[in-house]
């Protein structure tokens, strides 16, 4: 009987030891996975990895990036300069120029601006009926109203090369609609 109790106690102790060590391993594994995930992956907003950023910056990036993904109308896709203007305008987000500039400078190297220009060209065609070469001055306009010509523009502020790229690729399936 003593042998059975001793063997039973040994199995019980073994079970407790294995159970506890697995639990600790699991906790350690979760700790490592969580911290590694945060450190290696960083914060991902709209499919772009921003690295290790604070919550305030995350919120600002989310707002700024939302302007790049509007596909139609007056809030259509924007160039970096237009985005700075939108974020710092009284009727926009009301950020200071410095705040807007800081966030846009984070965005600039991570975004395909030719792609955004394609979406802006589609916006001009869909919303305002502008077609062909007439799209170029719309996309390159630096202000929304030209007092010399009396024309209203969406003031996208894209470069000439981005506007030409957009016109050339306006119907490319390579660039699916933003909402798809």
Secondary structure, 3 states (H helix, E strand, C coil): CHHHHHHHHHHHHHHHHHHHHHHHHHHHHHHHHHHHHHHHHECEECCEECECCCHHHHHHHHHHHHHHCCCCHHHCCCCHHHHHHHHHCCCCCCCCHHHHHHHHHHHHCCCCHHHHHHHHHHHHHHHHCCCCCHHHHHHHCCCCEECCCCEECCCCCCCHHHHHHHHHCCCCCCCCCCCC
